[in-house]
Amino acid sequence: MNALEQYTSELNSNVFFREFSFARNKFSPEPKRQLEFADHVVWLDNLLLTFQLKERNISENTNSKKEEKWFNDNVVREATKQVRNTLGYLRDYKEIHLTNDRNHTFNIATAKLKAIDKIVLYSAHEALPIKCRNKKYHNSSSGGFIHIVHIEDYIGICETLVTPTEIHHYLSYREELINQWEKETAHIPEYALLGHFLYGDLSTAPSIESKKYLMALKDNRAEWDFTNIARIFADRMTVTSNPKDYYKIITELAKFKRTDLKLFKERFELAKDKAMKPSVSI
């Protein structure tokens, strides 16, 4: 596992919880044959996010022409082909057993998926031309729309949209926005797209000015953040005969938006306060 893979695994485990993050994704559809499903996977009920990761490690002298070639060969061609392979595995195999970051194994081929977000994450040398840095997607006749995102931009997305549901909704919105405003989105940074998402009007042309909606976002995390409790849920629960029993609970929590979490946290804190009050003896 290279540095980018390790970092992405840790980041996704924090955002999507360890229960839904899969970094060990080699499987054997038949004896003596091993395939890699994807570099990283997030599976949350009927939602699947597949990640292909490309990291540029170079110590020798380079230039923009070499970096553009690396980007086109590895990010645009190879990584998107690997995404298409992953989609083919889902179609062709009935057993794809993957182990998540809680060391629990599931057959992901049984997932009743309603949405698949396909993402290529990359880290690049500073000599990469801006036209490559601005490339935000690849459209494939067999794989559909594939997001291309620099790791620094993905970090910004995760820091802003801090629940799995919000990130999925952003990726869906991002696809629609790019398809509808291809020319306008081609030359603006990711944070402007993120700002446009927060504004939420696809009929309005995106521009660099869309960043103002991102800047206006209030950091009221204390009102709704329940993630610390959710992350230690498995460690604190009473052991049962099935260590996966609690997945139904944490899955529903992971589906919440921050507005849902705010209401849930209010009720949770109220219940906790009542439970911790000493009983009155008569």
Backbone as CSV, one residue per row, in Angstrom:
resi,resn,N_x,N_y,N_z,CA_x,CA_y,CA_z,C_x,C_y,C_z
1,MET,0.848,-1.183,0.000,0.000,0.000,0.000,0.891,1.244,0.000
2,ASN,0.737,2.090,-1.043,1.565,3.280,-1.109,0.995,4.378,-0.211
3,ALA,1.671,5.530,-0.193,1.283,6.598,0.724,-0.119,7.125,0.426
4,LEU,-0.453,7.274,-0.850,-1.773,7.775,-1.207,-2.858,6.779,-0.803
5,GLU,-2.616,5.498,-1.033,-3.581,4.469,-0.642,-3.789,4.451,0.865
6,GLN,-2.695,4.560,1.621,-2.788,4.568,3.076,-3.566,5.791,3.558
7,TYR,-3.255,6.932,2.999,-3.925,8.156,3.424,-5.417,8.113,3.089
8,THR,-5.753,7.652,1.882,-7.152,7.567,1.476,-7.919,6.603,2.354
9,SER,-7.278,5.488,2.695,-7.916,4.509,3.578,-8.237,5.120,4.932
10,GLU,-7.295,5.846,5.503,-7.512,6.483,6.799,-8.582,7.566,6.706
11,LEU,-8.553,8.337,5.641,-9.526,9.409,5.461,-10.936,8.848,5.324
12,ASN,-11.095,7.842,4.475,-12.418,7.260,4.264,-12.921,6.515,5.494
13,SER,-12.012,5.918,6.260,-12.429,5.251,7.491,-13.003,6.250,8.479
14,ASN,-12.447,7.452,8.492,-12.943,8.494,9.391,-14.278,9.048,8.917
15,VAL,-14.382,9.311,7.613,-15.595,9.920,7.084,-16.731,8.905,6.984
16,PHE,-16.435,7.728,6.454,-17.468,6.732,6.196,-17.537,5.647,7.271
17,PHE,-16.674,5.715,8.257,-16.566,4.728,9.331,-15.849,3.467,8.831
18,ARG,-15.168,2.823,9.756,-14.371,1.646,9.419,-15.237,0.495,8.903
19,GLU,-16.482,0.461,9.362,-17.379,-0.623,8.955,-17.674,-0.623,7.462
20,PHE,-17.589,0.534,6.824,-17.984,0.639,5.420,-16.802,0.874,4.483
21,SER,-15.593,0.879,5.026,-14.398,1.145,4.230,-13.619,-0.139,3.999
22,PHE,-13.253,-0.382,2.754,-12.568,-1.610,2.362,-11.282,-1.254,1.627
23,ALA,-10.152,-1.589,2.250,-8.856,-1.299,1.639,-8.143,-2.571,1.179
24,ARG,-8.662,-3.734,1.559,-8.070,-5.007,1.151,-9.023,-5.652,0.156
25,ASN,-8.760,-5.436,-1.128,-9.792,-5.703,-2.117,-9.419,-6.710,-3.190
26,LYS,-8.491,-7.600,-2.859,-8.191,-8.680,-3.787,-9.113,-9.855,-3.494
27,PHE,-9.611,-10.473,-4.559,-10.503,-11.619,-4.392,-10.167,-12.676,-5.438
28,SER,-10.587,-13.900,-5.180,-10.280,-15.021,-6.079,-11.576,-15.603,-6.620
29,PRO,-11.948,-15.270,-7.840,-13.172,-15.813,-8.417,-13.073,-17.298,-8.733
30,GLU,-11.842,-17.792,-8.796,-11.607,-19.214,-9.035,-10.216,-19.552,-8.508
31,PRO,-9.949,-20.827,-8.241,-8.633,-21.211,-7.707,-7.479,-20.728,-8.590
32,LYS,-6.433,-20.267,-7.917,-5.199,-19.830,-8.573,-5.385,-18.585,-9.442
33,ARG,-6.491,-17.885,-9.234,-6.694,-16.637,-9.968,-7.113,-15.551,-8.991
34,GLN,-6.368,-14.453,-8.982,-6.654,-13.362,-8.061,-6.838,-12.061,-8.824
35,LEU,-7.869,-11.317,-8.450,-8.167,-10.042,-9.077,-8.279,-8.964,-7.996
36,GLU,-8.086,-7.714,-8.393,-8.288,-6.615,-7.460,-9.561,-5.879,-7.843
37,PHE,-10.492,-5.819,-6.879,-11.789,-5.207,-7.139,-11.643,-3.708,-7.378
38,ALA,-10.895,-3.028,-6.529,-10.602,-1.600,-6.661,-9.536,-1.264,-5.643
39,ASP,-8.905,-0.112,-5.780,-7.896,0.286,-4.786,-8.532,0.537,-3.432
40,HIS,-9.711,1.150,-3.448,-10.442,1.367,-2.203,-11.932,1.344,-2.511
41,VAL,-12.709,0.878,-1.536,-14.151,0.762,-1.717,-14.852,1.275,-0.467
42,VAL,-15.930,1.988,-0.670,-16.854,2.316,0.413,-18.205,1.719,0.032
43,TRP,-18.727,0.865,0.909,-20.017,0.216,0.659,-20.932,0.511,1.827
44,LEU,-21.963,1.295,1.561,-22.936,1.667,2.573,-24.321,1.294,2.073
45,ASP,-24.784,0.120,2.478,-26.106,-0.368,2.110,-26.256,-0.446,0.594
46,ASN,-27.057,0.448,-0.008,-27.275,0.387,-1.458,-26.414,1.387,-2.227
47,LEU,-25.407,1.937,-1.548,-24.488,2.885,-2.172,-23.079,2.315,-2.206
48,LEU,-22.436,2.421,-3.356,-21.055,1.965,-3.505,-20.216,3.086,-4.084
49,LEU,-19.082,3.353,-3.436,-18.097,4.277,-3.977,-16.836,3.488,-4.269
50,THR,-16.376,3.532,-5.511,-15.156,2.835,-5.885,-14.075,3.869,-6.183
51,PHE,-12.883,3.622,-5.670,-11.770,4.549,-5.823,-10.601,3.860,-6.524
52,GLN,-10.079,4.498,-7.540,-8.790,4.128,-8.116,-7.817,5.247,-7.790
53,LEU,-6.629,4.890,-7.343,-5.684,5.869,-6.823,-4.397,5.851,-7.641
54,LYS,-3.948,7.022,-8.017,-2.713,7.155,-8.778,-1.834,8.216,-8.113
55,GLU,-0.632,7.794,-7.755,0.296,8.682,-7.061,1.554,8.855,-7.902
56,ARG,1.987,10.082,-8.072,3.181,10.381,-8.849,4.372,10.516,-7.907
57,ASN,5.255,9.549,-7.935,6.498,9.601,-7.167,7.651,9.710,-8.145
58,ILE,8.369,10.809,-8.074,9.466,11.011,-9.012,10.563,11.821,-8.337
59,SER,11.788,11.362,-8.483,12.918,12.070,-7.885,13.782,12.756,-8.953
60,GLU,13.660,12.296,-10.178,14.479,12.858,-11.255,13.869,14.156,-11.763
61,ASN,14.633,14.861,-12.566,14.121,16.092,-13.160,12.952,15.781,-14.085
62,THR,11.984,16.659,-14.070,10.813,16.446,-14.918,10.395,17.778,-15.517
63,ASN,9.346,17.746,-16.318,8.811,18.966,-16.908,7.325,18.776,-17.168
64,SER,6.679,19.822,-17.600,5.225,19.772,-17.766,4.799,18.747,-18.818
65,LYS,5.625,18.572,-19.858,5.284,17.608,-20.906,5.304,16.184,-20.373
66,LYS,6.306,15.849,-19.572,6.383,14.509,-18.966,5.234,14.283,-17.994
67,GLU,4.907,15.304,-17.234,3.833,15.154,-16.256,2.470,15.032,-16.931
68,GLU,2.295,15.729,-18.023,1.046,15.588,-18.780,0.906,14.170,-19.329
69,LYS,2.024,13.600,-19.808,1.991,12.223,-20.309,1.659,11.249,-19.184
70,TRP,2.281,11.450,-18.006,1.968,10.583,-16.866,0.484,10.663,-16.526
71,PHE,-0.045,11.864,-16.516,-1.450,12.065,-16.170,-2.361,11.357,-17.172
72,ASN,-2.121,11.546,-18.450,-2.979,10.940,-19.470,-2.873,9.417,-19.464
73,ASP,-1.646,8.898,-19.279,-1.454,7.450,-19.299,-2.017,6.771,-18.051
74,ASN,-1.756,7.358,-16.887,-2.076,6.686,-15.635,-3.431,7.065,-15.048
75,VAL,-3.759,8.332,-15.101,-5.010,8.785,-14.504,-6.178,8.625,-15.471
76,VAL,-6.032,9.183,-16.673,-7.152,9.199,-17.614,-7.377,7.824,-18.239
77,ARG,-6.298,7.133,-18.623,-6.470,5.863,-19.331,-6.500,4.660,-18.370
78,GLU,-5.399,4.458,-17.647,-5.302,3.246,-16.833,-6.319,3.216,-15.696
79,ALA,-6.428,4.290,-14.939,-7.321,4.297,-13.782,-8.783,4.136,-14.198
80,THR,-9.182,4.813,-15.266,-10.579,4.682,-15.692,-10.853,3.282,-16.259
81,LYS,-9.840,2.668,-16.850,-9.999,1.280,-17.297,-10.186,0.363,-16.096
82,GLN,-9.461,0.610,-15.024,-9.608,-0.191,-13.818,-10.998,-0.014,-13.209
83,VAL,-11.541,1.190,-13.304,-12.919,1.413,-12.839,-13.878,0.563,-13.661
84,ARG,-13.695,0.525,-14.947,-14.565,-0.286,-15.804,-14.424,-1.766,-15.468
85,ASN,-13.199,-2.190,-15.135,-13.000,-3.581,-14.722,-13.809,-3.900,-13.466
86,THR,-13.797,-2.967,-12.516,-14.549,-3.166,-11.276,-16.032,-3.341,-11.563
87,LEU,-16.567,-2.517,-12.436,-17.982,-2.644,-12.805,-18.251,-3.991,-13.469
88,GLY,-17.276,-4.454,-14.252,-17.415,-5.761,-14.895,-17.408,-6.894,-13.887
89,TYR,-16.598,-6.781,-12.850,-16.568,-7.814,-11.808,-17.932,-7.910,-11.109
90,LEU,-18.527,-6.771,-10.849,-19.852,-6.773,-10.215,-20.883,-7.454,-11.095
91,ARG,-20.731,-7.293,-12.365,-21.668,-7.891,-13.311,-21.421,-9.390,-13.502
92,ASP,-20.147,-9.800,-13.453,-19.792,-11.150,-13.876,-19.687,-12.175,-12.746
93,TYR,-19.435,-11.724,-11.520,-19.160,-12.671,-10.438,-20.215,-12.587,-9.342
94,LYS,-20.584,-13.749,-8.825,-21.585,-13.829,-7.761,-20.955,-13.820,-6.372
95,GLU,-19.644,-13.969,-6.313,-18.957,-13.935,-5.028,-17.715,-13.055,-5.122
96,ILE,-17.759,-11.939,-4.413,-16.613,-11.035,-4.310,-16.461,-10.706,-2.830
97,HIS,-15.658,-11.493,-2.142,-15.529,-11.363,-0.693,-14.417,-10.373,-0.359
98,LEU,-14.808,-9.277,0.307,-13.867,-8.237,0.699,-13.925,-8.045,2.211
99,THR,-12.795,-7.633,2.789,-12.692,-7.446,4.236,-12.561,-5.962,4.557
100,ASN,-13.436,-5.488,5.444,-13.424,-4.058,5.766,-12.399,-3.740,6.850
101,ASP,-12.369,-2.480,7.255,-11.366,-2.029,8.217,-11.698,-2.442,9.650
102,ARG,-12.826,-3.127,9.845,-13.154,-3.759,11.120,-12.800,-5.246,11.097
103,ASN,-12.177,-5.668,9.988,-11.784,-7.062,9.793,-12.989,-7.986,9.664
104,HIS,-14.091,-7.474,9.149,-15.277,-8.267,8.861,-15.385,-8.458,7.355
105,THR,-15.692,-9.658,6.925,-15.720,-9.988,5.503,-17.156,-10.073,5.002
106,PHE,-17.396,-9.496,3.823,-18.719,-9.483,3.208,-18.591,-9.850,1.737
107,ASN,-19.666,-10.396,1.201,-19.739,-10.656,-0.232,-20.394,-9.456,-0.893
108,ILE,-19.570,-8.588,-1.456,-20.081,-7.334,-2.005,-20.900,-7.558,-3.276
109,ALA,-20.769,-8.743,-3.878,-21.552,-9.047,-5.076,-23.035,-9.177,-4.769
110,THR,-23.398,-9.341,-3.493,-24.805,-9.475,-3.112,-25.469,-8.125,-2.869
111,ALA,-24.709,-7.053,-2.968,-25.258,-5.724,-2.681,-26.360,-5.365,-3.666
112,LYS,-27.460,-4.858,-3.137,-28.563,-4.380,-3.973,-28.360,-2.878,-4.189
113,LEU,-27.506,-2.558,-5.124,-27.044,-1.182,-5.292,-28.042,-0.332,-6.082
114,LYS,-28.220,0.895,-5.585,-29.014,1.888,-6.296,-28.130,2.968,-6.909
115,ALA,-26.902,3.089,-6.386,-26.002,4.128,-6.901,-24.554,3.662,-6.769
116,ILE,-23.758,3.961,-7.786,-22.316,3.691,-7.756,-21.600,4.977,-8.141
117,ASP,-20.822,5.506,-7.207,-19.979,6.666,-7.490,-18.591,6.169,-7.862
118,LYS,-18.106,6.586,-9.016,-16.816,6.123,-9.527,-15.828,7.279,-9.479
119,ILE,-14.754,7.107,-8.705,-13.830,8.203,-8.459,-12.395,7.772,-8.716
120,VAL,-11.670,8.580,-9.460,-10.228,8.437,-9.596,-9.594,9.563,-8.783
121,LEU,-8.825,9.192,-7.766,-8.079,10.168,-6.974,-6.617,10.108,-7.385
122,TYR,-5.963,11.260,-7.433,-4.550,11.262,-7.812,-3.801,12.341,-7.052
123,SER,-2.528,12.096,-6.867,-1.605,13.141,-6.410,-0.564,13.304,-7.506
124,ALA,-0.179,14.544,-7.753,0.658,14.819,-8.918,1.858,15.681,-8.548
125,HIS,2.796,15.723,-9.468,3.944,16.612,-9.327,3.497,18.040,-9.607
126,GLU,4.155,18.991,-8.998,3.782,20.397,-9.161,3.938,20.883,-10.594
127,ALA,4.685,20.139,-11.416,4.865,20.538,-12.813,3.684,20.139,-13.697
128,LEU,2.681,19.471,-13.139,1.522,19.076,-13.935,0.829,20.317,-14.493
129,PRO,0.577,20.350,-15.795,-0.062,21.539,-16.392,-1.450,21.788,-15.814
130,ILE,-1.849,23.044,-15.786,-3.130,23.420,-15.217,-4.288,22.791,-15.988
131,LYS,-4.127,22.561,-17.282,-5.214,21.954,-18.056,-5.482,20.532,-17.584
132,CYS,-4.452,19.842,-17.091,-4.650,18.509,-16.516,-5.293,18.628,-15.134
133,ARG,-4.797,19.579,-14.360,-5.348,19.794,-13.007,-6.819,20.157,-13.075
134,ASN,-7.235,20.777,-14.166,-8.632,21.185,-14.315,-9.532,20.078,-14.856
135,LYS,-8.953,18.963,-15.265,-9.779,17.870,-15.797,-10.541,17.225,-14.647
136,LYS,-11.849,17.182,-14.755,-12.683,16.778,-13.628,-13.434,15.467,-13.828
137,TYR,-13.350,14.923,-15.038,-14.119,13.704,-15.267,-13.636,13.007,-16.538
138,HIS,-14.104,11.777,-16.668,-13.910,11.019,-17.905,-15.228,10.311,-18.177
139,ASN,-15.708,10.431,-19.392,-16.955,9.767,-19.762,-16.637,8.536,-20.588
140,SER,-17.117,7.401,-20.134,-16.851,6.132,-20.800,-18.149,5.551,-21.335
141,SER,-18.083,4.983,-22.521,-19.289,4.377,-23.099,-19.758,3.184,-22.281
142,SER,-18.835,2.496,-21.618,-19.208,1.323,-20.820,-19.269,1.618,-19.322
143,GLY,-18.493,2.602,-18.866,-18.446,2.888,-17.431,-19.205,4.114,-17.006
144,GLY,-19.659,4.914,-17.980,-20.391,6.120,-17.636,-19.477,7.229,-17.124
145,PHE,-20.024,8.087,-16.295,-19.318,9.258,-15.779,-18.388,8.832,-14.654
146,ILE,-17.103,9.155,-14.787,-16.094,8.827,-13.776,-15.481,10.135,-13.286
147,HIS,-15.594,10.384,-11.992,-15.022,11.596,-11.404,-13.493,11.501,-11.370
148,ILE,-12.823,12.575,-11.708,-11.373,12.679,-11.553,-11.109,13.829,-10.587
149,VAL,-10.462,13.524,-9.468,-10.330,14.502,-8.384,-8.916,14.445,-7.815
150,HIS,-8.282,15.595,-7.698,-6.981,15.668,-7.027,-7.190,15.401,-5.538
151,ILE,-6.246,14.737,-4.893,-6.400,14.358,-3.494,-6.608,15.585,-2.602
152,GLU,-5.952,16.711,-2.923,-6.151,17.921,-2.119,-7.598,18.403,-2.202
153,ASP,-8.206,18.276,-3.372,-9.604,18.666,-3.526,-10.521,17.699,-2.784
154,TYR,-10.180,16.415,-2.814,-11.001,15.435,-2.114,-10.973,15.677,-0.608
155,ILE,-9.819,16.051,-0.087,-9.718,16.395,1.334,-10.650,17.559,1.645
156,GLY,-10.656,18.575,0.777,-11.540,19.716,0.970,-13.012,19.323,0.950
157,ILE,-13.369,18.387,0.062,-14.745,17.889,-0.002,-15.123,17.205,1.310
158,CYS,-14.230,16.350,1.798,-14.513,15.602,3.025,-14.567,16.508,4.251
159,GLU,-13.782,17.575,4.252,-13.791,18.502,5.384,-15.052,19.361,5.391
160,THR,-15.625,19.574,4.218,-16.829,20.406,4.111,-18.101,19.581,4.242
161,LEU,-18.156,18.474,3.531,-19.330,17.599,3.534,-18.971,16.361,4.343
162,VAL,-19.259,16.416,5.616,-18.633,15.485,6.548,-19.479,14.258,6.872
163,THR,-20.541,14.019,6.095,-21.280,12.776,6.268,-21.274,12.039,4.932
164,PRO,-21.321,10.717,4.932,-21.313,9.956,3.677,-22.424,10.352,2.723
165,THR,-23.621,10.602,3.253,-24.747,10.973,2.401,-24.508,12.301,1.698
166,GLU,-23.955,13.259,2.427,-23.684,14.563,1.817,-22.640,14.452,0.713
167,ILE,-21.624,13.636,0.927,-20.586,13.461,-0.092,-21.166,12.792,-1.336
168,HIS,-22.006,11.785,-1.131,-22.657,11.137,-2.277,-23.528,12.131,-3.041
169,HIS,-24.290,12.939,-2.331,-25.144,13.922,-2.997,-24.308,14.949,-3.759
170,TYR,-23.157,15.312,-3.198,-22.289,16.243,-3.913,-21.778,15.625,-5.211
171,LEU,-21.350,14.375,-5.169,-20.835,13.727,-6.374,-21.915,13.614,-7.443
172,SER,-23.152,13.333,-7.034,-24.261,13.276,-7.985,-24.520,14.654,-8.592
173,TYR,-24.494,15.666,-7.735,-24.696,17.047,-8.182,-23.548,17.479,-9.102
174,ARG,-22.341,17.104,-8.729,-21.150,17.451,-9.517,-21.266,16.913,-10.931
175,GLU,-21.734,15.680,-11.064,-21.911,15.084,-12.381,-22.935,15.862,-13.198
176,GLU,-24.072,16.168,-12.589,-25.106,16.926,-13.290,-24.602,18.308,-13.692
177,LEU,-23.885,18.950,-12.780,-23.388,20.300,-13.040,-22.411,20.312,-14.210
178,ILE,-21.494,19.355,-14.215,-20.502,19.288,-15.291,-21.165,18.963,-16.628
179,ASN,-22.113,18.031,-16.616,-22.808,17.676,-17.853,-23.613,18.853,-18.400
180,GLN,-24.179,19.648,-17.510,-25.018,20.764,-17.942,-24.211,22.000,-18.302
181,TRP,-23.073,22.191,-17.600,-22.258,23.391,-17.795,-20.798,22.983,-18.045
182,GLU,-20.592,22.173,-19.064,-19.257,21.616,-19.315,-18.215,22.702,-19.556
183,LYS,-18.542,23.673,-20.372,-17.579,24.738,-20.695,-17.247,25.566,-19.462
184,GLU,-18.270,25.898,-18.676,-18.080,26.756,-17.507,-17.304,26.055,-16.393
185,THR,-17.529,24.757,-16.208,-16.857,24.028,-15.122,-15.435,23.627,-15.474
186,ALA,-15.076,23.727,-16.736,-13.771,23.231,-17.185,-12.606,24.073,-16.680
187,HIS,-12.860,25.310,-16.271,-11.755,26.210,-15.939,-11.858,26.806,-14.536
188,ILE,-12.726,26.229,-13.709,-12.837,26.737,-12.336,-12.423,25.636,-11.360
189,PRO,-11.900,26.016,-10.195,-11.408,25.015,-9.243,-12.537,24.251,-8.559
190,GLU,-12.151,23.171,-7.904,-13.126,22.300,-7.252,-13.929,23.035,-6.187
191,TYR,-13.286,23.932,-5.450,-14.016,24.603,-4.376,-15.158,25.465,-4.916
192,ALA,-15.053,25.911,-6.173,-16.155,26.665,-6.774,-17.328,25.735,-7.072
193,LEU,-17.033,24.507,-7.504,-18.104,23.523,-7.706,-18.773,23.194,-6.376
194,LEU,-17.959,23.075,-5.347,-18.482,22.783,-4.016,-19.381,23.919,-3.538
195,GLY,-18.971,25.150,-3.787,-19.801,26.291,-3.433,-21.118,26.293,-4.189
196,HIS,-21.060,25.931,-5.466,-22.288,25.868,-6.276,-23.229,24.816,-5.723
197,PHE,-22.692,23.710,-5.271,-23.514,22.657,-4.661,-24.241,23.182,-3.426
198,LEU,-23.541,23.949,-2.615,-24.156,24.511,-1.417,-25.256,25.504,-1.786
199,TYR,-25.081,26.196,-2.915,-26.120,27.097,-3.421,-27.307,26.290,-3.920
200,GLY,-27.021,25.233,-4.672,-28.038,24.253,-5.019,-28.951,24.582,-6.173
201,ASP,-28.516,25.389,-7.120,-29.363,25.738,-8.265,-28.641,25.388,-9.557
202,LEU,-29.012,24.264,-10.151,-28.352,23.801,-11.365,-28.635,24.692,-12.564
203,SER,-29.651,25.527,-12.475,-29.975,26.407,-13.604,-29.071,27.628,-13.660
204,THR,-28.278,27.844,-12.602,-27.365,28.976,-12.546,-25.970,28.564,-12.996
205,ALA,-25.390,29.301,-13.904,-24.060,28.956,-14.416,-23.012,29.045,-13.310
206,PRO,-22.161,28.029,-13.182,-21.097,28.076,-12.176,-19.975,29.009,-12.608
207,SER,-19.332,29.607,-11.619,-18.193,30.478,-11.885,-17.318,30.504,-10.648
208,ILE,-16.207,31.191,-10.729,-15.324,31.308,-9.580,-16.043,31.998,-8.423
209,GLU,-17.049,32.803,-8.732,-17.806,33.505,-7.691,-18.638,32.548,-6.845
210,SER,-18.832,31.328,-7.323,-19.606,30.347,-6.559,-18.933,30.000,-5.237
211,LYS,-17.652,30.338,-5.117,-16.936,30.032,-3.879,-17.509,30.783,-2.683
212,LYS,-18.255,31.875,-2.936,-18.784,32.669,-1.829,-19.767,31.858,-0.984
213,TYR,-20.434,30.890,-1.593,-21.370,30.066,-0.835,-20.620,29.104,0.082
214,LEU,-19.450,28.687,-0.359,-18.605,27.851,0.485,-18.055,28.671,1.651
215,MET,-17.639,29.886,1.377,-17.096,30.750,2.413,-18.157,31.112,3.458
216,ALA,-19.425,31.111,3.047,-20.512,31.498,3.954,-20.997,30.342,4.818
217,LEU,-20.517,29.134,4.536,-20.968,27.966,5.300,-20.531,28.091,6.754
218,LYS,-21.469,27.993,7.662,-21.174,28.125,9.081,-20.695,26.793,9.653
219,ASP,-19.686,26.875,10.482,-19.150,25.681,11.132,-19.870,25.483,12.472
220,ASN,-21.009,24.801,12.402,-21.773,24.529,13.614,-21.721,23.044,13.978
221,ARG,-20.529,22.480,13.790,-20.342,21.046,13.960,-20.796,20.543,15.330
222,ALA,-20.587,21.341,16.364,-20.928,20.890,17.717,-22.418,20.576,17.861
223,GLU,-23.244,21.181,17.009,-24.686,20.970,17.117,-25.125,19.604,16.625
224,TRP,-24.347,19.018,15.703,-24.828,17.791,15.086,-23.811,16.649,15.066
225,ASP,-22.560,16.934,15.346,-21.519,15.920,15.187,-21.705,14.769,16.170
226,PHE,-21.990,13.618,15.606,-22.201,12.402,16.399,-21.179,11.330,16.027
227,THR,-20.224,11.716,15.194,-19.340,10.721,14.604,-18.421,10.055,15.622
228,ASN,-17.976,10.791,16.636,-17.074,10.180,17.612,-17.741,9.029,18.350
229,ILE,-19.020,9.212,18.696,-19.756,8.138,19.368,-19.985,6.986,18.405
230,ALA,-20.330,7.309,17.163,-20.591,6.256,16.178,-19.345,5.421,15.911
231,ARG,-18.171,6.067,15.921,-16.942,5.339,15.608,-16.568,4.336,16.694
232,ILE,-16.946,4.610,17.939,-16.578,3.695,19.020,-17.743,2.785,19.407
233,PHE,-18.812,2.831,18.603,-20.000,2.044,18.924,-19.661,0.565,19.070
234,ALA,-18.899,0.050,18.109,-18.565,-1.377,18.143,-17.712,-1.739,19.349
235,ASP,-16.836,-0.834,19.766,-15.950,-1.117,20.892,-16.677,-1.088,22.232
236,ARG,-17.790,-0.353,22.283,-18.502,-0.191,23.543,-19.701,-1.126,23.700
237,MET,-20.133,-1.751,22.626,-21.360,-2.533,22.715,-21.114,-3.869,23.403
238,THR,-22.178,-4.431,23.929,-22.115,-5.744,24.557,-21.899,-6.801,23.488
239,VAL,-20.981,-7.711,23.724,-20.652,-8.739,22.742,-21.829,-9.690,22.564
240,THR,-22.161,-9.962,21.306,-23.220,-10.914,20.992,-22.613,-12.068,20.207
241,SER,-23.453,-13.035,19.884,-22.959,-14.187,19.121,-22.561,-13.794,17.709
242,ASN,-23.124,-12.689,17.209,-22.799,-12.202,15.876,-22.171,-10.817,15.991
243,PRO,-20.874,-10.684,15.726,-20.198,-9.378,15.878,-20.675,-8.329,14.876
244,LYS,-21.504,-8.731,13.907,-22.010,-7.783,12.913,-23.415,-7.291,13.230
245,ASP,-23.943,-7.667,14.392,-25.319,-7.307,14.738,-25.574,-5.807,14.692
246,TYR,-24.596,-5.030,15.096,-24.799,-3.593,15.227,-24.757,-2.845,13.896
247,TYR,-24.438,-3.533,12.799,-24.302,-2.857,11.514,-25.604,-2.182,11.082
248,LYS,-26.741,-2.780,11.411,-28.021,-2.183,11.019,-28.206,-0.817,11.661
249,ILE,-27.732,-0.687,12.904,-27.868,0.590,13.610,-26.936,1.635,13.012
250,ILE,-25.671,1.279,12.903,-24.695,2.265,12.442,-24.899,2.610,10.964
251,THR,-25.471,1.703,10.188,-25.785,2.001,8.793,-26.796,3.124,8.697
252,GLU,-27.822,3.071,9.523,-28.831,4.124,9.494,-28.242,5.456,9.943
253,LEU,-27.358,5.439,10.940,-26.702,6.670,11.380,-25.848,7.261,10.259
254,ALA,-25.158,6.392,9.529,-24.266,6.860,8.466,-25.029,7.466,7.288
255,LYS,-26.304,7.153,7.171,-27.125,7.693,6.083,-27.621,9.105,6.367
256,PHE,-27.514,9.545,7.619,-28.059,10.847,7.989,-27.268,11.992,7.371
257,LYS,-27.981,13.070,7.061,-27.349,14.357,6.791,-27.148,15.064,8.124
258,ARG,-26.432,16.183,8.088,-26.150,16.869,9.361,-27.421,17.386,10.024
259,THR,-28.448,17.739,9.231,-29.709,18.188,9.833,-30.387,17.047,10.580
260,ASP,-30.331,15.837,10.007,-30.890,14.668,10.689,-30.097,14.360,11.951
261,LEU,-28.771,14.458,11.843,-27.914,14.162,12.984,-28.148,15.147,14.129
262,LYS,-28.446,16.393,13.798,-28.710,17.398,14.830,-29.913,16.987,15.671
263,LEU,-30.982,16.574,15.001,-32.176,16.143,15.724,-31.917,14.862,16.514
264,PHE,-31.175,13.949,15.896,-30.858,12.696,16.591,-30.003,12.956,17.829
265,LYS,-29.026,13.849,17.680,-28.137,14.131,18.805,-28.901,14.782,19.945
266,GLU,-29.843,15.657,19.646,-30.646,16.286,20.692,-31.405,15.240,21.500
267,ARG,-31.999,14.284,20.811,-32.760,13.241,21.497,-31.840,12.274,22.244
268,PHE,-30.688,12.011,21.654,-29.723,11.132,22.312,-29.219,11.749,23.611
269,GLU,-28.875,13.025,23.560,-28.371,13.707,24.754,-29.453,13.778,25.832
270,LEU,-30.706,13.989,25.425,-31.804,14.023,26.381,-31.978,12.671,27.064
271,ALA,-31.933,11.598,26.262,-32.067,10.260,26.828,-30.898,9.929,27.755
272,LYS,-29.700,10.335,27.340,-28.516,10.061,28.163,-28.596,10.797,29.495
273,ASP,-29.029,12.065,29.468,-29.140,12.837,30.704,-30.140,12.210,31.656
274,LYS,-31.258,11.763,31.113,-32.268,11.137,31.975,-31.768,9.828,32.543
275,ALA,-31.030,9.077,31.739,-30.534,7.779,32.186,-29.476,7.933,33.273
276,MET,-28.729,9.036,33.241,-27.640,9.234,34.180,-28.083,9.914,35.476
277,LYS,-29.321,10.406,35.521,-29.812,11.012,36.756,-30.027,9.924,37.800
278,PRO,-29.636,10.175,39.038,-29.821,9.145,40.077,-31.306,8.906,40.316
279,SER,-31.641,7.652,40.521,-33.041,7.298,40.767,-33.437,7.759,42.162
280,VAL,-34.688,8.120,42.310,-35.202,8.597,43.586,-35.867,7.433,44.310
281,SER,-35.340,7.096,45.485,-35.927,5.992,46.256,-37.071,6.489,47.095
282,ILE,-38.075,5.724,47.230,-39.281,6.081,47.999,-39.291,5.347,49.344
